[in-house]
Amino acid sequence: MAALGSAVLRRGGGAAPRLLAVAVSCQSCRHKATGDGGHGQPREQHPAAPGRVGGQPVPAEGADTKTYLWARYHEMKKLVYDLLPPGVCNLLNPAAIYANNEISLGDVEIYGFDYDYTLAQYSNLLHSMIFNTARDILIEQFKYPEGLGKYDYIPGFAIRGLHYDVQKSLLMKIDAFHYVQLGTAYRGLKPVPDEEVIELYGGTQHIPLYQMSDFYGKGPSLKQFMDIFSLPEMTLLSSVIDYFITHGIEFDQVHLYKDISDAIRDVHVKGVMYKWIEKDMEQYILHGDEIYAVLNRLVNHKKKLFLITNSPFSFVDKGMKHMVGKNWRDLFDMVIVQADKPNFFTDRRKPFRKLDDKGSLQWDKINQLEKGKIYKEGNLFDFLRLTGWRGSKVLYFGDHLYSDLADLMLRHGWRTGAIVPELETEIRIINTEQYMHSLTWQQALTGLLERMQMYQDAESKQVLLEWMKERQEIRSLTKNLFNPQFGSIFRTFHNPTYFSRRLVRFSDIYMASISCLLNYDVNFTFYPRRTPLQHEAPLWMDQLCTGCMKTPFLEEMVHIR
């Protein structure tokens, strides 16, 4: 067994543990002496010939390979479980900030914020209210069947980042390489068999780029749901389709999708949602005290603050008074409401308009943006011209990867921070013993399959098939820990999701809530971890492979923060 080195951990400066050093000597992997090509590398040797694979004896021709394969299996299983002591869990901190790109907060002079799901985090009760109201709009205004009234919101049915194929009525999870994750395609509230999904897409799981989406996740036939507010929309869409299929009612897919989108939009546009929240702030708004602490701390360190939101002033004003206090506007250099993002970032046509303290429109031409004043609409080009706030000295936070962050990062060079509330729940799942054991054994079993596939006799093939079946069962188990229908928002079985791909592309840092900033010094520098490319993987001590244990004890191999 490999001699395992130690990790030196450091705590301080408000930051969580950092892995400083891991030294591993793979004594069991004597590839130089045996001619093995190295970790995970093929050998120039006939599979049946006597010799060694990964430093371990292999059976000679005619020997019982089935017994040998199972012996390696049990040996690896014991090794994996020996590596997972009781204190291995709780390695990841749900309150940490994670970096996609190196960024020093010391260089940031101006902090910008979205409002909904960025400064204001909402309780899950809001999703039920949105679902119920939009459902009733469908029945009362769009004359949909009254039987839909029996459907209630299903918490945890959908996850953010899913795609919906309008023509096929399929809600599904797609990975970073445009492949549908099998087992995660739903029509209505029921899963669609993998064979049918493959047949629907011409014998493949792959969705071509031209069908996927435009820059903002809206393709000709596929729509990606990136907004947290879209969770009730996806559930309502699935519920209505379920009703029509169950009752044998024919429907037009395009009209149905549009009607549901319009009903959900009406809940927002007509101000219904705003009234619920304003009526019971305590019940709907989370983390209020922490938001005040974040903003106040930044101002005390001479940072400039601004707010750009699509929500109306009266709603934002009441919410901020609840969270921050009646003088909340004193903290901000600029407040812009009803900005119409993402058009705010791309369209030059709308000028800024000033509002008075009661939220009424003023008519004077805007030649400067004044501290303490409230502005409506406008565009980023005028904003840049009037403030001179450009480039990497600006850090803007938002929850919507497309309409909040994409243009700012790619077109304007601002720094961006993504608010991903789901991160907290997912990290708590990752920290469980069940997940840790399942994932580690899955990786080890995958290593066994990779190295032992050289044995192609009938009995060996049967063993490999059993391993593949077990691997699939473990993958399903780990998926179900996150969400029984769709799994994690960040991963398919082994690839990043399409959501993850966008998260990495459009955000420098990401976190569960703005309050995570309180855990870091205002001059803290975030360094992304160098994760291995596939051709670099043998340099990393992060894989379990047969005959070569390259993973140090997991209790020592603490993830960053």
C-alpha positions in Angstrom: 0.0 0.0 0.0 1.2 3.5 -0.7 3.0 5.4 2.0 0.7 8.3 2.7 2.1 11.8 3.3 0.6 14.4 5.6 -1.1 17.7 4.9 -0.2 20.8 6.7 -3.3 22.9 7.4 -3.5 26.5 8.3 -6.4 28.6 9.7 -6.4 32.4 10.0 -7.5 35.7 8.5 -11.1 34.6 8.6 -10.4 32.0 5.9 -11.1 28.3 6.4 -8.4 25.6 6.2 -6.0 25.5 3.2 -4.2 22.5 1.9 -0.5 23.4 1.9 1.2 20.2 1.1 0.5 16.6 0.4 3.4 14.2 -0.2 2.7 10.7 -1.4 5.0 8.0 -2.3 3.3 5.3 -4.5 5.6 2.5 -3.5 3.2 -0.1 -4.7 3.3 1.4 -8.2 6.8 0.5 -9.4 6.2 1.3 -13.0 9.9 2.0 -13.7 10.9 -1.4 -12.5 8.1 -3.3 -14.1 7.7 -1.4 -17.4 4.2 -0.1 -16.3 3.4 3.0 -18.2 2.6 4.9 -15.0 -0.6 5.8 -13.2 -3.5 4.8 -15.4 -1.2 4.3 -18.5 -1.3 1.3 -20.8 1.4 -1.3 -20.7 3.2 -2.7 -23.7 2.3 -6.3 -22.6 0.0 -9.0 -23.7 -3.0 -9.1 -21.4 -2.6 -12.8 -20.7 1.1 -12.8 -20.2 2.6 -13.3 -16.8 3.8 -10.1 -15.2 2.5 -7.2 -13.1 -0.3 -4.6 -13.6 0.1 -1.6 -11.4 2.8 -3.4 -9.4 0.4 -6.3 -8.6 0.7 -9.9 -9.8 -1.6 -11.0 -12.7 -2.6 -14.5 -13.4 -0.7 -16.4 -16.0 -2.5 -17.7 -19.1 -5.1 -20.3 -18.1 -5.3 -19.2 -14.5 -8.6 -18.3 -12.8 -9.0 -14.6 -13.8 -12.5 -14.5 -12.2 -11.1 -15.2 -8.8 -8.3 -12.8 -9.3 -10.7 -9.9 -10.4 -12.9 -10.4 -7.3 -9.8 -10.6 -5.1 -8.7 -7.2 -6.4 -12.3 -5.9 -5.9 -12.4 -6.9 -2.2 -8.9 -5.6 -1.6 -9.8 -2.2 -3.1 -13.1 -2.1 -1.2 -11.3 -2.6 2.1 -8.7 -0.1 1.2 -11.3 2.5 0.4 -13.2 2.0 3.7 -9.9 2.1 5.7 -9.2 5.5 4.2 -12.5 7.0 5.4 -12.2 7.4 9.2 -15.2 8.7 11.3 -14.0 12.4 11.2 -13.7 12.6 7.4 -16.9 14.5 6.8 -17.7 18.2 7.1 -14.6 19.1 5.0 -16.5 21.8 3.0 -17.8 25.0 4.4 -21.2 26.1 3.2 -20.4 29.7 4.2 -17.2 29.8 2.0 -16.7 31.7 -1.2 -15.4 29.7 -4.1 -13.2 31.1 -6.9 -13.3 30.4 -10.6 -10.7 33.2 -11.3 -8.1 34.9 -9.2 -9.4 38.1 -7.7 -8.2 40.4 -5.0 -10.8 42.3 -3.0 -8.1 44.8 -2.3 -8.3 46.0 -5.9 -12.1 46.3 -5.8 -13.3 49.9 -5.1 -16.9 49.7 -6.2 -19.5 47.0 -5.2 -22.7 46.5 -7.2 -25.7 44.4 -6.3 -28.9 43.0 -7.7 -31.8 42.9 -5.3 -34.0 39.8 -5.6 -32.1 36.7 -4.5 -28.9 38.7 -4.1 -29.5 41.2 -1.3 -32.9 39.8 -0.5 -33.1 36.1 -0.1 -36.6 34.6 0.0 -38.0 31.6 1.8 -39.4 28.6 -0.1 -42.9 29.6 0.9 -42.8 32.2 -2.0 -42.5 29.4 -4.6 -45.8 27.9 -3.4 -47.5 31.2 -3.6 -46.2 31.9 -7.2 -47.3 28.4 -8.3 -50.8 28.6 -6.8 -51.5 32.1 -8.2 -50.2 31.3 -11.7 -52.2 28.1 -11.7 -55.4 30.0 -10.8 -54.6 32.6 -13.6 -54.5 29.7 -16.1 -57.9 28.4 -14.9 -59.7 31.8 -14.5 -58.2 33.9 -17.3 -56.9 31.4 -19.8 -59.9 29.0 -19.2 -57.7 25.9 -18.5 -59.6 22.9 -17.0 -60.7 23.5 -13.4 -59.2 20.1 -12.5 -55.8 21.8 -12.4 -56.8 23.3 -9.1 -56.1 19.9 -7.5 -52.4 20.3 -8.2 -50.2 21.9 -5.5 -46.6 23.0 -5.6 -44.1 20.1 -5.2 -41.1 21.4 -3.3 -37.9 19.9 -4.6 -39.4 18.6 -7.8 -37.2 20.7 -10.2 -33.8 22.2 -9.9 -32.3 25.3 -11.5 -30.5 25.1 -14.8 -32.8 22.5 -16.5 -33.7 22.7 -20.2 -37.2 22.4 -21.6 -37.8 21.2 -25.1 -41.0 22.9 -26.1 -41.9 20.7 -29.1 -41.3 17.5 -27.2 -42.6 18.6 -23.8 -39.5 17.4 -22.1 -37.9 18.9 -19.0 -34.3 17.5 -18.7 -30.8 18.1 -17.4 -28.1 18.6 -19.9 -24.3 18.5 -19.2 -21.6 20.8 -20.3 -21.1 18.8 -23.5 -24.7 19.1 -24.6 -25.7 15.5 -23.6 -28.9 14.7 -21.8 -28.3 13.0 -18.6 -30.2 9.7 -18.9 -32.7 9.2 -16.1 -33.4 13.0 -15.8 -35.9 13.6 -18.6 -39.5 14.2 -17.6 -42.7 14.7 -19.5 -45.1 16.0 -17.0 -44.4 14.5 -13.6 -43.3 11.1 -14.9 -39.8 10.1 -16.2 -39.3 9.3 -19.8 -37.5 6.0 -20.5 -33.9 6.4 -21.7 -34.6 4.5 -24.9 -37.4 7.0 -25.8 -35.2 10.0 -25.1 -32.5 8.7 -27.4 -35.1 7.9 -30.1 -36.6 11.4 -29.9 -33.2 12.9 -30.6 -32.4 10.7 -33.6 -30.5 7.9 -31.8 -28.3 10.1 -29.6 -28.4 11.9 -26.2 -26.7 14.9 -27.8 -28.5 18.2 -28.4 -26.9 20.3 -31.2 -25.7 23.8 -30.4 -28.1 25.5 -32.7 -31.1 24.0 -30.8 -29.6 24.6 -27.3 -29.9 28.4 -26.7 -28.8 31.8 -27.6 -26.6 33.8 -25.3 -29.4 34.2 -22.7 -30.6 30.6 -22.7 -33.5 30.9 -25.1 -33.1 28.7 -28.1 -35.5 28.1 -31.0 -36.9 24.9 -29.4 -35.1 24.7 -26.0 -35.4 27.1 -23.0 -33.0 27.0 -20.1 -34.5 27.9 -16.7 -31.7 29.8 -14.9 -33.8 32.0 -12.5 -34.6 30.8 -9.0 -38.1 32.2 -9.6 -38.4 29.6 -12.4 -38.7 26.7 -9.9 -42.5 27.2 -9.6 -42.7 27.7 -13.4 -41.1 24.3 -14.1 -43.3 22.6 -11.6 -46.5 24.2 -13.0 -45.4 23.3 -16.5 -45.0 19.7 -15.5 -48.2 19.6 -13.5 -50.3 21.0 -16.5 -48.8 18.5 -18.9 -49.4 15.7 -16.4 -53.1 16.7 -16.2 -53.5 16.7 -20.0 -51.7 13.4 -20.5 -53.5 11.7 -17.6 -56.9 12.8 -19.0 -56.0 12.1 -22.7 -56.4 15.7 -23.7 -54.6 16.9 -26.8 -52.7 20.1 -26.5 -50.5 22.4 -28.5 -47.0 22.4 -26.9 -46.1 25.9 -28.0 -49.3 27.5 -26.8 -49.1 25.7 -23.5 -45.6 26.8 -22.8 -46.4 30.4 -23.7 -49.6 30.4 -21.6 -47.7 29.2 -18.5 -44.9 31.7 -19.1 -47.4 34.5 -19.4 -49.2 33.4 -16.2 -45.9 33.3 -14.2 -44.9 36.7 -15.7 -48.2 38.2 -14.6 -47.5 37.2 -11.0 -44.4 39.4 -11.2 -45.4 42.2 -13.6 -48.8 42.9 -11.9 -47.1 43.2 -8.6 -49.0 40.3 -6.9 -45.7 38.8 -5.5 -44.6 42.2 -4.2 -47.7 42.6 -2.1 -47.2 39.2 -0.4 -43.7 40.0 0.5 -44.4 43.5 1.7 -47.3 42.2 3.8 -45.1 39.7 5.7 -41.4 40.5 5.5 -40.4 38.3 8.4 -41.9 35.3 6.8 -40.5 35.8 3.3 -37.1 37.6 3.7 -34.0 35.8 5.1 -30.6 37.0 6.3 -31.7 40.6 6.8 -29.3 41.4 9.7 -26.3 39.9 7.8 -27.0 42.1 4.7 -26.8 45.2 6.9 -23.5 44.0 8.3 -22.0 43.4 4.8 -23.1 46.8 3.4 -22.1 48.7 6.5 -18.7 47.0 6.6 -17.9 47.9 3.0 -18.9 51.5 3.5 -16.7 51.7 6.6 -13.8 50.6 4.4 -14.5 53.4 2.0 -16.0 51.3 -0.8 -18.6 52.7 -3.1 -21.9 50.8 -3.4 -24.6 50.8 -6.1 -27.8 48.8 -6.7 -29.2 47.8 -10.2 -32.5 45.9 -10.0 -35.5 45.1 -12.2 -37.8 45.5 -9.2 -39.8 48.7 -8.6 -38.7 51.3 -6.1 -41.5 50.9 -3.6 -40.9 47.2 -3.2 -37.1 47.6 -2.9 -37.5 50.5 -0.5 -39.7 48.5 1.9 -37.5 45.4 1.7 -34.3 47.4 2.3 -35.9 49.2 5.3 -36.8 45.9 6.7 -33.2 44.5 6.3 -31.0 47.5 6.7 -33.0 50.3 8.3 -34.8 53.4 7.2 -31.6 55.2 6.2 -30.5 52.4 3.8 -30.1 54.7 0.9 -27.3 56.5 2.7 -25.1 53.5 2.2 -25.5 53.6 -1.6 -23.9 56.0 -4.1 -26.4 54.9 -6.8 -29.8 53.2 -6.9 -31.3 52.1 -10.2 -34.7 50.4 -10.3 -36.8 48.8 -13.1 -33.5 48.6 -15.0 -34.9 46.0 -17.5 -31.8 43.7 -17.3 -30.3 42.2 -19.5 -31.3 45.0 -21.9 -29.8 47.5 -19.5 -26.4 46.1 -20.3 -26.7 45.9 -24.1 -29.3 48.6 -25.3 -28.2 52.2 -25.4 -31.7 53.6 -26.2 -33.3 54.1 -22.7 -32.0 57.2 -20.9 -32.1 57.4 -17.1 -35.1 59.0 -15.4 -35.1 60.3 -11.8 -37.7 59.4 -9.2 -38.6 61.6 -6.2 -38.6 60.3 -2.6 -42.2 58.9 -3.1 -41.2 57.1 -6.3 -42.9 59.5 -8.8 -41.2 60.1 -12.1 -39.3 63.4 -12.7 -38.9 64.9 -16.2 -35.5 66.6 -16.0 -32.6 65.5 -18.2 -30.0 63.4 -16.3 -26.5 64.9 -16.7 -25.1 63.3 -13.6 -25.9 60.4 -11.2 -26.2 61.9 -7.7 -25.7 60.0 -4.4 -28.9 59.4 -2.6 -31.1 59.8 -5.7 -33.2 57.0 -7.2 -33.1 56.4 -11.0 -35.3 54.3 -13.2 -34.4 52.4 -16.5 -31.2 53.8 -18.2 -28.4 51.8 -19.7 -24.9 50.7 -18.8 -23.2 52.9 -21.4 -24.6 56.1 -19.8 -23.8 54.6 -16.4 -20.2 54.1 -17.3 -20.0 57.6 -18.9 -21.5 59.4 -15.9 -19.6 57.5 -13.2 -16.3 56.5 -14.8 -16.6 53.1 -13.0 -14.9 50.7 -15.3 -13.1 47.4 -15.4 -11.8 45.2 -12.6 -12.2 47.7 -9.9 -16.0 47.0 -10.0 -17.5 43.8 -8.6 -21.1 43.1 -9.3 -23.2 40.4 -7.5 -26.3 38.7 -9.0 -28.1 35.4 -9.0 -29.0 35.2 -12.7 -25.9 34.1 -14.7 -27.2 35.4 -18.0 -29.1 38.6 -17.2 -27.0 39.7 -14.3 -23.4 38.6 -15.0 -22.7 37.5 -18.5 -22.5 40.9 -20.3 -20.7 42.5 -17.4 -17.9 40.0 -17.5 -17.5 39.3 -21.2 -18.3 42.7 -22.7 -17.3 45.2 -20.0 -14.6 43.5 -17.9 -16.3 43.9 -14.6 -15.6 41.4 -11.9 -18.7 39.3 -11.1 -19.9 37.3 -8.1 -22.7 34.7 -8.5 -25.1 34.1 -5.7 -26.1 30.4 -5.7 -28.4 29.7 -2.6 -28.5 26.0 -3.6 -24.8 25.7 -2.8 -25.4 25.6 0.9 -27.7 22.5 0.7 -25.5 20.7 -1.8 -22.4 21.2 0.4 -24.2 19.8 3.4 -25.0 16.7 1.3 -21.4 16.4 0.1 -20.3 16.5 3.8 -22.4 13.4 4.7 -20.8 10.1 5.4 -23.1 8.4 2.9 -22.1 10.6 0.1 -18.4 10.5 0.9 -18.4 6.6 1.0 -20.5 6.3 -2.1 -18.4 8.7 -4.2 -15.0 7.3 -3.1 -16.0 3.7 -3.8 -17.5 4.8 -7.1 -14.1 6.3 -8.1 -12.3 3.2 -7.0 -14.6 0.9 -8.9 -14.2 3.1 -12.0 -10.4 2.6 -11.6 -10.9 -1.1 -11.4 -13.0 -1.2 -14.5 -10.5 0.9 -16.4 -7.5 -1.3 -15.5 -9.1 -4.7 -15.6 -10.9 -4.3 -18.9 -7.9 -6.1 -20.5 -9.5 -9.4 -19.4 -11.9 -10.4 -22.1 -12.6 -14.1 -21.5 -16.3 -15.0 -20.8 -16.0 -15.2 -17.0 -14.1 -11.9 -16.7 -16.6 -10.1 -18.9 -19.4 -11.2 -16.6 -17.4 -9.8 -13.6 -16.9 -6.5 -15.4 -20.6 -6.4 -16.2 -21.5 -6.9 -12.5 -19.1 -4.0 -11.7 -20.6 -1.8 -14.3 -24.1 -2.5 -12.9 -22.9 -1.7 -9.3 -21.3 1.5 -10.6 -24.5 2.6 -12.2 -26.4 1.8 -8.9 -24.0 3.9 -6.9 -24.3 6.8 -9.4 -28.1 6.7 -9.1 -27.8 6.7 -5.3 -25.5 9.7 -5.2 -27.8 11.5 -7.7 -30.8 10.9 -5.5 -29.1 12.3 -2.4 -29.5 15.7 -4.1 -32.8 15.5 -6.0 -34.5 12.2 -6.9 -35.6 13.6 -10.3 -32.6 15.6 -11.5 -29.7 15.3 -9.0 -27.2 18.0 -8.4 -27.4 21.4 -10.1 -23.6 21.3 -10.6 -22.9 17.8 -11.9 -24.4 15.0 -14.0 -23.0 11.6 -13.2 -19.5 12.6 -14.0 -19.5 15.8 -16.1 -20.3 19.4 -15.0 -23.9 20.5 -15.9 -24.6 23.1 -18.5 -25.4 25.4 -15.5 -21.9 24.7 -14.1 -20.3 25.5 -17.4 -22.1 28.9 -17.4 -21.2 29.5 -13.7 -17.5 29.1 -14.4 -17.6 31.2 -17.5 -19.6 34.1 -16.2 -18.5 34.5 -12.5 -15.1 35.2 -10.9 -16.4 33.9 -7.5 -19.6 32.2 -6.3 -21.2 31.7 -2.9 -24.5 30.8 -1.2 -25.3 34.3 -0.1 -23.9 37.8 0.2 -23.4 37.2 3.9 -20.4 34.9 3.1 -18.4 38.1 2.5 -18.4 38.5 6.3 -16.0 35.6 6.6 -13.3 37.3 4.6 -11.1 40.3 5.0 -11.9 43.2 2.6 -8.4 42.8 1.1 -8.6 39.0 0.8 -7.3 37.4 -2.4 -9.2 34.4 -3.8 -7.0 31.9 -5.6 -8.8 29.2 -7.7 -7.4 25.7 -7.2 -5.5 24.3 -10.2 -7.6 21.2 -11.0 -6.1 18.7 -13.3 -6.7 18.4 -17.0 -7.0 14.8 -18.1 -3.5 14.6 -19.3 -2.2 16.1 -16.1 -4.3 13.8 -13.8 -1.4 11.4 -13.0 0.4 14.3 -11.3 -2.5 14.7 -8.8 -2.9 12.5 -5.8 -6.7 12.4 -6.3 -7.4 9.0 -7.9 -7.9 5.5 -6.7 -6.6 3.0 -9.1 -6.0 -0.7 -8.8 -2.6 -1.5 -7.2 -1.8 2.2 -6.8 -3.3 4.2 -4.0 -2.7 7.8 -4.9 -5.1 9.4 -2.4 -3.8 10.5 1.0 -6.1 10.0 4.0 -9.2 12.1 3.2 -9.2 13.6 6.7 -5.9 15.2 5.8 -6.8 16.0 2.2 -9.1 18.9 3.2 -10.6 20.8 0.4 -10.0 24.5 0.2 -12.2 26.3 2.7 
